[in-house]
Structure formats: C-alpha cells, structure tokens
C-alpha cells in the first residue's frame, strides 16, 4: 500500500536559551514513502541523482527517540545536486532527510584544518 506522507512535523519547538547554551530541538517536515525504493527512484528521476554512498546511521525523531536506519547518499555529478535518504530497517519506510546543491569534496590543509 502506497502511503506517501508529508510528515506533520512542521512544529518548531524552540526554547529560550538560558545562560548556558542547551541543545535546541527543531521539528522538520520530511517527505516519506512506505513503498520500498520510491524516494530513491524519485531523486533519480527528478534530479538525475545516482547512489553514491551508503551507511548505517541514526536520527532523532520528534519524540526524542533515536531511530536507526540505512542511509543512502545520492549525487548528480553533472549538476552537483545531492540527497540523503534514511530507510527504516523494520518497515522499509524511506524518508528524504536532506537535499542540496554545490556538492564537492571537503578540502583540508595538511594539519587537518579546513581550507
């Protein structure tokens, strides 16, 4: 069953910062789909992005619980666009975490400082 969801997480929970800085939570809306392969297919068809890297990762959901998943990064090497997708290992639900442009390698000085 195709259940395309634009997660209703568009609630921004920002607290006032006390004297000592505390982490702030930012609710975000994610494009998700319960049909396996649907989000990966969407970035391939709409943006010409191809799978570039994969890893096991975790994200923190709106309730504060840590959610493990398989992370896939896709890249369009000509247009320099990229996307990061996470897949829930139990349900197979895929969510687009991040999309952007100007993809490039990170460059560092010999001492490890960014250029």
LINKAQUI-V176256 format. One record per residue. N is the residue number from 0. SS is DSSP state (hx for helix, st for strand, lp for the rest). Layout:
{{N:SS} {N:SS}}
This chain:
{{0:lp} {1:lp} {2:lp} {3:st} {4:st} {5:st} {6:lp} {7:lp} {8:lp} {9:lp} {10:lp} {11:lp} {12:lp} {13:lp} {14:lp} {15:lp} {16:lp} {17:lp} {18:lp} {19:lp} {20:lp} {21:lp} {22:lp} {23:lp} {24:lp} {25:lp} {26:lp} {27:lp} {28:lp} {29:lp} {30:st} {31:st} {32:st} {33:lp} {34:lp} {35:lp} {36:lp} {37:hx} {38:hx} {39:hx} {40:hx} {41:hx} {42:hx} {43:hx} {44:hx} {45:hx} {46:hx} {47:lp} {48:lp} {49:st} {50:st} {51:st} {52:st} {53:st} {54:st} {55:st} {56:st} {57:st} {58:st} {59:st} {60:lp} {61:lp} {62:lp} {63:lp} {64:lp} {65:st} {66:st} {67:st} {68:st} {69:st} {70:st} {71:st} {72:st} {73:st} {74:st} {75:st} {76:lp} {77:lp} {78:lp} {79:lp} {80:st} {81:st} {82:st} {83:st} {84:st} {85:st} {86:st} {87:lp} {88:lp} {89:lp} {90:lp} {91:lp} {92:lp} {93:st} {94:st} {95:st} {96:st} {97:st} {98:st} {99:st} {100:lp} {101:lp} {102:lp} {103:lp} {104:lp} {105:lp} {106:lp} {107:st} {108:lp} {109:lp} {110:lp} {111:lp} {112:lp} {113:st} {114:lp}}
